[in-house]
Amino acid sequence: MVEVNLWSGLRRFTDGELVVTVEASTIGEMLDALKAAHPGLAPVIDAGVSVAVDGEVIAANYALPVRPDSEVYLMQKLKGG
């Protein structure tokens, strides 16, 4: 199980929880598990999010492993120009 820290704007999709736990061994599995457990998160995740694992922001490698003791944050993807 992996604990995922969410930004406060996502609480409405997770019954008020800012930290949710899902079964996953990679970042991609974690994102899929989040969408399955909390379908309201799907449009947000599909639109693009950033993921930080143990202090490192992961750009696009969703095959990277996550461990049960990993510190994982789901963050808004910054856009602009």
Sequence and secondary structure as in RCSB ss.txt:
>XXXX:A:sequence
MVEVNLWSGLRRFTDGELVVTVEASTIGEMLDALKAAHPGLAPVIDAGVSVAVDGEVIAANYALPVRPDSEVYLM
QKLKGG
>XXXX:A:secstr
 EEEE  GGGGGGTTT SEEEE  SBHHHHHHHHHHH GGGHHHHHH EEEEETTEEE S TTSB  TT  EEEE
E     
